[in-house]
């Protein structure tokens, strides 16, 4: 959840005027050579090049060097090395990776030293994709500032939200509290009570009846009607306050996706599949969902989301020692640029059966059966997930620690792995490239939203069609693809996930291809330890 800090921002719309161009192109590198004599020319500006774009000796058009130098610390330059005594005045290229100064006969390797970290850099092709890895983030734009404040700045917001999740209050009551708030100030409560008491005395002319009616109305108006519910939930939640904040936000996000007006349920999908008369088997849709541990599934349209790019790395796309994340170039001094777009898209929300996940955790001895909740109580099961899922353990750029939270570790890895299988299968069936699909995981529910990264601003309806017409084919394809990887047995024995089975383009993965484990889905027996993992989708 975002902390509400005092941040000064400036919105910069795309530049479309004739005065200031939105896209500016520059020539880089400004190092050229003659194809005939191999003489090297370094220009200081585009204007200088435009006036001297032919070899002085051969009088033919110069060719641009396509090599640059870049470092994982973020430094990059298009300036090639030169002779320290004679600069570029008599420098020639040997056609490979060296220059030669014909004045002093010195050989100069096409290398440079990074001024930031001191690393030696060799020449690389300018269009090498490793010279610029964009860091992007997609956010489901469901919770506005008002809801953020409701959770983070009131002492009751998160508990009222959890009460709604547990079924203790209706959505209308939650909306009412979000809109009007809860008055907990005793002085305000007293004034409200006295006002209502006088009003009801005029109606009943009896102190006892007036007092009862006044208390009921004051409790309703001042929020004390929820005090017992809030105290009950406080006594049952032992997660940290920050975790409860994050889980409450997750509950609101999930419920808002569920409540989008433009949607299709599994029941409507069955009717559509019957009408279309495809090669799917609509009568099996519900059984297939149960078979794969899915308790609810629905396709949703007009899901608001924000896609933004906020920085870049070089050489490596993942963090390691020496790699630095850099912000984009500032257009206004002191203000970092974040490039963002807000659009509507379509997606499919899969909610997993909590009881089935609990049974799977116990079968694999990931949890002690004594710690499991009462399976006959939906409230107890939901509370167990809220208390045992630790959002603070989930970071985009690092793996979850099994030691810190085994429940978070295994549930997140399971849901995340299934999410990738569903994305890859949807791309195969629906015709969308898997790089155009992305995920939004709700680990405390647990659920996952597979959605289209719609950068064009319009929907093709491909996910809707896949859900409604081929729901069974979609899940069966995901299951079949999980069974075998091109790089087995190395993948399943050593890595548990790779490019051949689970990995996605990093702009599509919420967790940068971390915390993926195919063995949790299909099952596996470790050859060395002989430990057996029972897969969530493994048939008994």
C-alpha positions as CSV (number, residue, x, y, z in Angstrom):
1,X,0.0,0.0,0.0
2,X,1.3,3.5,-0.8
3,X,2.1,5.6,2.2
4,X,0.5,9.0,2.0
5,X,3.5,11.3,2.0
6,X,3.7,15.0,1.1
7,X,4.9,14.7,-2.5
8,X,5.0,17.5,-5.1
9,X,4.3,16.4,-8.6
10,X,3.9,18.0,-11.9
11,X,1.8,16.4,-14.7
12,X,3.5,16.7,-18.1
13,X,1.2,16.0,-21.0
14,X,2.6,14.8,-24.3
15,X,4.2,17.6,-26.3
16,X,2.2,18.1,-29.5
17,X,2.8,21.8,-30.3
18,X,4.7,23.1,-33.3
19,X,7.0,25.1,-30.9
20,X,8.2,22.2,-28.7
21,X,8.6,18.7,-30.2
22,X,7.5,15.7,-28.3
23,X,10.1,13.4,-29.9
24,X,13.7,14.7,-30.5
25,X,16.2,12.5,-32.5
26,X,19.9,13.0,-32.3
27,X,22.9,11.3,-34.0
28,X,24.8,9.1,-31.7
29,X,27.6,8.0,-31.7
30,X,29.3,10.9,-33.4
31,X,32.3,8.7,-34.3
32,X,32.7,7.8,-38.0
33,X,35.2,6.0,-40.2
34,X,36.0,5.7,-43.9
35,X,35.3,2.3,-45.3
36,X,38.1,2.6,-47.8
37,X,41.1,3.8,-45.8
38,X,39.7,3.2,-42.2
39,X,40.5,6.6,-41.0
40,X,38.5,7.6,-37.8
41,X,36.7,10.9,-37.4
42,X,35.2,12.1,-34.0
43,X,32.7,15.0,-34.3
44,X,31.7,17.3,-31.5
45,X,28.2,18.1,-32.9
46,X,25.7,17.1,-35.5
47,X,26.4,20.4,-37.3
48,X,30.1,19.6,-37.6
49,X,29.3,16.2,-39.0
50,X,26.8,17.6,-41.5
51,X,29.5,19.9,-42.9
52,X,32.2,17.2,-43.0
53,X,30.5,13.9,-43.7
54,X,33.0,12.7,-46.3
55,X,36.5,11.4,-45.9
56,X,39.2,14.0,-46.4
57,X,41.4,11.6,-48.2
58,X,39.0,9.3,-50.1
59,X,36.1,11.7,-50.5
60,X,33.5,9.0,-49.9
61,X,30.6,9.1,-47.4
62,X,31.7,8.3,-43.8
63,X,30.2,5.3,-42.0
64,X,29.0,5.5,-38.4
65,X,30.5,3.3,-35.7
66,X,27.7,1.3,-34.1
67,X,29.5,0.5,-30.9
68,X,29.2,2.2,-27.5
69,X,30.4,1.6,-24.0
70,X,28.1,1.0,-21.0
71,X,28.4,-0.3,-17.5
72,X,26.1,-2.1,-15.0
73,X,26.5,0.8,-12.6
74,X,24.5,2.9,-15.2
75,X,27.3,4.8,-16.9
76,X,27.2,4.9,-20.7
77,X,29.2,6.8,-23.4
78,X,29.3,7.0,-27.2
79,X,32.9,8.5,-27.2
80,X,35.5,6.1,-28.5
81,X,39.1,6.0,-27.1
82,X,41.8,8.2,-28.7
83,X,45.5,8.7,-28.7
84,X,46.4,10.6,-25.6
85,X,49.1,12.6,-27.5
86,X,47.5,13.2,-30.9
87,X,43.8,12.6,-30.2
88,X,41.9,11.6,-33.4
89,X,44.1,13.6,-35.9
90,X,45.7,10.5,-37.4
91,X,43.7,7.6,-36.0
92,X,42.8,4.5,-38.0
93,X,40.7,1.5,-37.3
94,X,42.1,-2.0,-37.9
95,X,38.6,-3.5,-38.7
96,X,38.4,-5.4,-35.5
97,X,38.7,-4.0,-31.9
98,X,41.7,-1.7,-32.1
99,X,42.7,1.8,-33.3
100,X,46.2,2.8,-34.3
101,X,47.7,6.2,-34.2
102,X,49.8,6.5,-37.3
103,X,51.7,9.5,-35.9
104,X,53.2,7.6,-32.8
105,X,52.4,4.0,-34.0
106,X,50.5,3.3,-30.8
107,X,47.8,0.7,-30.7
108,X,44.7,1.7,-28.8
109,X,42.2,-1.0,-27.8
110,X,38.5,-0.2,-28.2
111,X,38.1,-0.1,-24.4
112,X,37.4,2.6,-21.8
113,X,37.3,2.8,-18.1
114,X,34.1,3.6,-16.3
115,X,34.6,6.9,-14.4
116,X,31.9,5.9,-11.9
117,X,33.1,2.5,-10.7
118,X,36.4,1.9,-12.4
119,X,35.4,-1.1,-14.4
120,X,37.0,-1.8,-17.8
121,X,34.4,-1.5,-20.6
122,X,34.6,-3.1,-24.0
123,X,32.8,-1.9,-27.1
124,X,29.3,-3.3,-27.6
125,X,26.7,-2.8,-30.3
126,X,24.6,0.3,-29.7
127,X,21.4,-1.6,-30.3
128,X,22.3,-4.4,-27.8
129,X,19.2,-4.7,-25.6
130,X,21.3,-5.1,-22.5
131,X,22.4,-1.5,-22.6
132,X,18.9,-0.4,-21.4
133,X,16.5,-2.4,-19.3
134,X,13.4,-0.4,-18.5
135,X,11.8,-0.8,-15.1
136,X,8.0,-0.7,-15.4
137,X,5.1,-1.2,-13.1
138,X,1.4,-1.8,-13.8
139,X,-1.1,-0.9,-11.1
140,X,-4.8,-1.8,-11.0
141,X,-6.2,1.7,-10.4
142,X,-9.1,0.9,-8.2
143,X,-8.4,2.5,-4.9
144,X,-8.4,6.3,-4.9
145,X,-6.9,8.6,-2.3
146,X,-10.1,8.6,-0.2
147,X,-10.0,4.8,0.3
148,X,-6.2,5.0,1.0
149,X,-7.0,7.5,3.8
150,X,-9.9,5.4,5.0
151,X,-7.5,2.5,5.7
152,X,-4.3,4.3,6.7
153,X,-5.6,7.4,8.6
154,X,-8.5,6.1,10.6
155,X,-8.2,3.7,13.5
156,X,-11.1,1.6,12.3
157,X,-10.9,1.5,8.5
158,X,-8.9,-1.7,8.2
159,X,-11.1,-3.5,10.7
160,X,-14.3,-2.4,9.0
161,X,-12.8,-3.7,5.7
162,X,-11.9,-7.0,7.3
163,X,-15.4,-7.2,8.8
164,X,-16.8,-6.9,5.3
165,X,-14.5,-9.6,4.0
166,X,-15.6,-11.9,6.8
167,X,-19.3,-11.3,6.0
168,X,-20.1,-9.4,9.2
169,X,-21.3,-6.3,7.4
170,X,-22.8,-5.7,4.0
171,X,-21.2,-3.8,1.2
172,X,-23.7,-1.0,1.7
173,X,-22.6,-0.6,5.3
174,X,-19.0,-0.5,4.3
175,X,-19.7,2.2,1.7
176,X,-21.6,4.1,4.3
177,X,-18.8,4.1,6.8
178,X,-16.3,5.0,4.0
179,X,-18.5,8.0,3.1
180,X,-19.6,9.2,6.5
181,X,-16.9,7.9,8.8
182,X,-17.3,6.7,12.4
183,X,-17.4,9.2,15.2
184,X,-15.6,8.0,18.2
185,X,-15.2,11.3,20.1
186,X,-17.2,11.0,23.4
187,X,-18.2,14.7,23.3
188,X,-19.6,14.4,19.8
189,X,-21.4,11.3,20.8
190,X,-22.9,13.0,23.8
191,X,-24.1,16.0,21.9
192,X,-25.7,13.7,19.2
193,X,-27.4,11.7,21.9
194,X,-28.9,14.7,23.7
195,X,-30.2,16.1,20.4
196,X,-31.8,12.8,19.5
197,X,-33.2,12.3,23.1
198,X,-35.0,15.7,22.9
199,X,-36.4,14.8,19.5
200,X,-37.8,11.4,20.7
201,X,-39.2,12.9,23.9
202,X,-41.4,15.0,21.6
203,X,-42.6,11.8,20.0
204,X,-42.9,9.2,22.9
205,X,-43.3,11.6,25.9
206,X,-41.6,8.8,27.9
207,X,-38.0,8.9,29.0
208,X,-37.3,5.2,28.8
209,X,-38.6,4.9,25.2
210,X,-36.9,8.2,24.2
211,X,-33.6,7.0,25.7
212,X,-33.7,3.7,23.9
213,X,-34.5,5.3,20.5
214,X,-32.0,8.0,21.0
215,X,-29.2,5.5,21.8
216,X,-30.1,3.4,18.7
217,X,-30.0,6.4,16.4
218,X,-26.8,7.9,18.0
219,X,-25.1,4.5,17.7
220,X,-26.0,4.3,14.0
221,X,-25.0,7.9,13.2
222,X,-21.8,7.9,15.3
223,X,-20.6,4.5,14.4
224,X,-20.9,2.8,17.8
225,X,-23.0,0.2,16.1
226,X,-19.7,-1.2,14.8
227,X,-17.8,-1.0,18.0
228,X,-18.5,-4.6,19.1
229,X,-17.6,-5.9,15.6
230,X,-14.3,-3.9,15.5
231,X,-13.3,-5.2,19.0
232,X,-14.2,-8.7,18.0
233,X,-11.9,-8.5,14.9
234,X,-9.1,-6.9,16.8
235,X,-9.1,-9.8,19.2
236,X,-8.9,-12.3,16.3
237,X,-6.2,-10.6,14.2
238,X,-2.6,-11.0,15.3
239,X,-1.0,-9.7,12.1
240,X,1.0,-6.5,12.4
241,X,-0.8,-3.2,11.9
242,X,1.0,-2.6,8.7
243,X,0.1,-6.0,7.4
244,X,-3.5,-5.5,8.2
245,X,-3.4,-2.2,6.3
246,X,-2.0,-3.9,3.2
247,X,-4.4,-6.8,3.5
248,X,-7.4,-4.4,3.9
249,X,-6.3,-2.6,0.7
250,X,-6.0,-6.0,-1.0
251,X,-9.6,-6.9,0.1
252,X,-10.9,-3.6,-1.3
253,X,-9.1,-4.1,-4.6
254,X,-10.3,-7.6,-5.0
255,X,-13.9,-6.7,-4.2
256,X,-13.9,-3.8,-6.6
257,X,-12.8,-6.1,-9.5
258,X,-15.5,-8.5,-8.5
259,X,-18.1,-5.8,-8.5
260,X,-17.3,-4.3,-12.0
261,X,-20.6,-4.0,-13.9
262,X,-19.2,-5.4,-17.2
263,X,-18.5,-9.0,-16.3
264,X,-19.2,-12.6,-17.2
265,X,-19.4,-15.4,-14.6
266,X,-18.8,-19.1,-15.1
267,X,-22.6,-19.6,-15.5
268,X,-22.8,-17.1,-18.4
269,X,-19.6,-18.7,-19.9
270,X,-21.4,-22.0,-19.9
271,X,-24.4,-20.5,-21.8
272,X,-22.2,-18.7,-24.3
273,X,-20.1,-21.9,-25.0
274,X,-23.4,-23.8,-25.6
275,X,-24.6,-21.2,-28.0
276,X,-21.3,-21.0,-29.9
277,X,-21.1,-24.8,-30.1
278,X,-17.3,-24.8,-30.1
279,X,-15.1,-27.9,-29.4
280,X,-15.2,-27.0,-25.7
281,X,-17.3,-28.9,-23.2
282,X,-19.3,-26.3,-21.3
283,X,-20.9,-29.0,-19.1
284,X,-17.5,-29.6,-17.6
285,X,-16.6,-26.0,-16.8
286,X,-17.7,-26.2,-13.1
287,X,-16.0,-29.6,-12.6
288,X,-12.8,-28.3,-14.3
289,X,-12.8,-25.3,-12.0
290,X,-13.2,-27.5,-8.9
291,X,-10.6,-29.9,-10.2
292,X,-8.0,-27.1,-10.4
293,X,-8.9,-25.6,-7.0
294,X,-10.7,-22.6,-8.3
295,X,-13.8,-21.6,-6.3
296,X,-14.8,-18.5,-8.4
297,X,-13.8,-17.2,-11.9
298,X,-15.1,-14.3,-13.8
299,X,-14.2,-12.2,-16.8
300,X,-14.2,-8.4,-16.2
301,X,-14.2,-5.5,-18.6
302,X,-13.2,-1.9,-18.2
303,X,-10.7,-2.6,-15.4
304,X,-8.8,0.7,-14.8
305,X,-5.1,0.3,-14.7
306,X,-2.0,2.5,-14.8
307,X,1.1,1.4,-16.6
308,X,4.3,3.4,-15.8
309,X,8.0,3.3,-16.4
310,X,10.2,4.8,-13.7
311,X,13.8,3.9,-14.4
312,X,16.4,1.7,-16.0
313,X,19.4,-0.5,-15.4
314,X,22.2,-1.5,-17.8
315,X,23.9,-4.9,-18.5
316,X,21.7,-6.7,-16.0
317,X,17.9,-6.6,-15.7
318,X,18.0,-8.1,-12.2
319,X,19.7,-6.8,-9.1
320,X,23.2,-8.0,-8.3
321,X,26.2,-6.4,-6.7
322,X,27.2,-3.3,-8.7
323,X,23.9,-2.9,-10.6
324,X,22.2,0.4,-10.0
325,X,18.7,1.6,-10.8
326,X,18.7,5.0,-12.4
327,X,15.8,7.4,-12.9
328,X,15.1,8.8,-16.4
329,X,16.5,12.2,-17.4
330,X,14.8,15.1,-15.6
331,X,12.8,17.6,-17.7
332,X,12.4,19.8,-14.7
333,X,15.3,20.3,-12.2
334,X,14.9,18.2,-9.1
335,X,11.9,16.2,-10.4
336,X,12.2,12.7,-11.7
337,X,10.3,11.7,-14.8
338,X,7.8,8.8,-14.6
339,X,6.1,8.0,-17.9
340,X,2.6,6.7,-17.3
341,X,-0.7,6.0,-19.1
342,X,-4.1,5.2,-17.6
343,X,-6.5,3.0,-19.6
344,X,-9.2,0.4,-19.3
345,X,-8.6,-3.2,-20.0
346,X,-10.2,-6.7,-19.7
347,X,-9.1,-9.5,-17.4
348,X,-10.1,-12.7,-15.8
349,X,-10.2,-13.1,-12.0
350,X,-9.4,-16.5,-10.5
351,X,-10.1,-17.0,-6.8
352,X,-8.7,-20.1,-5.3
353,X,-10.5,-22.4,-2.8
354,X,-8.9,-21.6,0.5
355,X,-9.9,-24.9,2.1
356,X,-8.3,-26.8,-0.8
357,X,-5.1,-24.8,-0.4
358,X,-5.1,-25.6,3.3
359,X,-5.5,-29.3,2.7
360,X,-2.6,-29.2,0.2
361,X,-0.4,-27.4,2.7
362,X,-1.1,-30.1,5.3
363,X,-0.6,-33.0,2.8
364,X,2.9,-31.6,2.1
365,X,3.5,-30.9,5.8
366,X,4.2,-27.3,5.0
367,X,2.0,-26.5,8.0
368,X,1.2,-28.3,11.3
369,X,-2.4,-29.7,11.1
370,X,-2.8,-28.5,14.7
371,X,-2.5,-24.9,13.4
372,X,-5.2,-25.3,10.8
373,X,-8.5,-23.5,11.3
374,X,-12.0,-25.1,11.6
375,X,-12.8,-26.3,8.0
376,X,-16.5,-25.9,8.8
377,X,-16.1,-22.2,9.4
378,X,-15.5,-19.9,6.4
379,X,-14.8,-17.1,8.8
380,X,-12.1,-19.0,10.6
381,X,-10.5,-20.0,7.2
382,X,-10.4,-16.4,6.0
383,X,-9.0,-15.2,9.3
384,X,-6.2,-17.9,9.1
385,X,-5.1,-16.5,5.7
386,X,-5.2,-12.9,6.9
387,X,-3.1,-13.9,10.0
388,X,-0.6,-16.1,8.1
389,X,0.0,-14.2,4.9
390,X,2.8,-11.6,5.4
391,X,2.7,-8.9,2.7
392,X,5.9,-7.3,4.0
393,X,7.8,-10.5,2.9
394,X,6.7,-10.0,-0.7
395,X,9.1,-7.7,-2.6
396,X,9.3,-7.3,-6.4
397,X,13.1,-7.5,-6.6
398,X,13.8,-10.3,-4.2
399,X,12.6,-13.8,-3.3
400,X,10.4,-14.5,-0.3
401,X,12.1,-16.0,2.7
402,X,10.8,-19.5,3.6
403,X,12.2,-19.1,7.1
404,X,10.4,-15.8,7.8
405,X,7.0,-17.0,6.6
406,X,6.6,-20.5,5.3
407,X,2.9,-20.0,4.6
408,X,3.5,-16.8,2.5
409,X,6.4,-18.6,0.8
410,X,4.4,-21.6,-0.4
411,X,1.1,-20.0,-1.1
412,X,2.6,-17.1,-3.1
413,X,4.8,-19.5,-5.1
414,X,1.9,-21.7,-5.9
415,X,-0.5,-18.9,-7.0
416,X,2.3,-17.1,-8.9
417,X,3.3,-20.3,-10.8
418,X,-0.4,-21.1,-11.7
419,X,-0.7,-17.4,-12.8
420,X,2.2,-17.8,-15.3
421,X,0.8,-21.1,-16.6
422,X,-2.6,-19.5,-17.2
423,X,-1.0,-16.5,-19.0
424,X,1.0,-18.8,-21.3
425,X,-2.0,-21.0,-22.0
426,X,-4.3,-18.0,-22.7
427,X,-1.7,-16.7,-25.2
428,X,-1.8,-20.1,-27.0
429,X,-5.6,-20.3,-27.1
430,X,-6.7,-16.7,-27.4
431,X,-4.2,-15.4,-30.0
432,X,-2.7,-12.7,-27.8
433,X,1.0,-12.7,-27.3
434,X,1.9,-13.7,-23.7
435,X,3.9,-10.5,-23.5
436,X,0.6,-8.5,-23.8
437,X,-0.8,-10.2,-20.7
438,X,0.1,-9.5,-17.2
439,X,-0.9,-10.5,-13.6
440,X,-2.1,-8.9,-10.4
441,X,-1.8,-11.2,-7.4
442,X,-4.0,-11.0,-4.3
443,X,-2.0,-13.4,-2.0
444,X,-4.2,-12.9,1.1
445,X,-7.4,-13.8,-0.7
446,X,-5.8,-15.7,-2.5
447,X,-6.6,-14.8,-6.1
448,X,-5.0,-13.7,-9.3
449,X,-6.2,-11.3,-12.1
450,X,-4.9,-12.1,-15.6
451,X,-5.3,-8.9,-17.6
452,X,-4.4,-7.4,-21.0
453,X,-1.7,-4.8,-21.0
454,X,-3.7,-2.7,-23.4
455,X,-1.4,0.1,-24.5
456,X,-3.5,0.9,-27.5
457,X,-6.6,1.9,-25.5
458,X,-9.1,-0.6,-27.0
459,X,-10.0,-4.1,-26.2
460,X,-10.2,-7.0,-28.6
461,X,-12.2,-9.2,-26.3
462,X,-9.8,-12.0,-26.6
463,X,-9.7,-12.9,-22.9
464,X,-13.5,-12.7,-22.7
465,X,-13.7,-15.1,-25.6
466,X,-11.2,-17.5,-24.1
467,X,-13.0,-17.5,-20.8
468,X,-16.5,-17.9,-22.2
469,X,-15.9,-20.2,-25.1
470,X,-12.8,-22.2,-24.0
471,X,-12.7,-22.2,-20.2
472,X,-12.0,-25.9,-20.0
473,X,-9.4,-25.9,-22.8
474,X,-7.7,-23.0,-21.1
475,X,-7.2,-24.8,-17.8
476,X,-6.4,-28.1,-19.4
477,X,-3.8,-26.4,-21.6
478,X,-2.2,-24.8,-18.6
479,X,-2.1,-28.2,-16.8
480,X,-0.6,-30.0,-19.8
481,X,2.1,-27.4,-20.3
482,X,3.1,-27.7,-16.6
483,X,3.8,-31.4,-16.9
484,X,6.9,-31.1,-19.1
485,X,9.5,-28.5,-19.7
486,X,11.9,-28.5,-22.7
487,X,14.8,-28.3,-20.2
488,X,13.7,-31.2,-18.0
489,X,15.1,-32.9,-16.0
490,X,17.5,-30.1,-15.2
491,X,14.6,-27.6,-14.8
492,X,12.4,-29.6,-12.4
493,X,15.3,-31.1,-10.5
494,X,17.4,-27.9,-10.0
495,X,15.6,-24.7,-10.9
496,X,11.8,-25.6,-10.7
497,X,11.1,-22.9,-13.3
498,X,12.8,-21.5,-16.5
499,X,12.1,-19.9,-19.8
500,X,10.9,-23.2,-21.2
501,X,7.9,-23.5,-18.8
502,X,7.1,-20.6,-16.5
503,X,9.1,-17.5,-17.2
504,X,7.5,-14.5,-18.9
505,X,8.7,-11.2,-20.2
506,X,9.5,-9.1,-17.1
507,X,7.0,-6.4,-18.0
508,X,4.3,-9.2,-17.7
509,X,5.4,-10.6,-14.4
510,X,4.6,-8.8,-11.1
511,X,7.5,-10.4,-9.4
512,X,10.2,-10.4,-12.1
513,X,10.1,-14.2,-12.5
514,X,11.0,-14.8,-8.9
515,X,9.2,-17.2,-6.6
516,X,8.1,-19.7,-9.2
517,X,8.0,-23.4,-8.6
518,X,6.5,-25.9,-11.1
519,X,6.9,-28.8,-8.6
520,X,4.3,-27.2,-6.3
521,X,1.7,-27.4,-9.2
522,X,2.4,-30.9,-10.6
523,X,4.3,-32.6,-7.8
524,X,7.8,-34.0,-7.7
525,X,10.1,-36.4,-5.9
526,X,13.6,-35.1,-5.2
527,X,16.1,-37.7,-6.4
528,X,18.6,-36.8,-3.7
529,X,16.5,-36.1,-0.6
530,X,13.7,-38.5,-1.7
531,X,11.2,-35.8,-0.4
532,X,7.9,-35.9,-2.2
533,X,6.0,-32.8,-3.1
534,X,2.3,-33.4,-3.8
535,X,1.2,-31.0,-6.6
536,X,-1.8,-28.8,-6.2
537,X,-3.0,-30.0,-9.6
538,X,-1.7,-33.5,-9.1
539,X,-4.5,-36.1,-9.5
540,X,-4.8,-38.6,-6.7
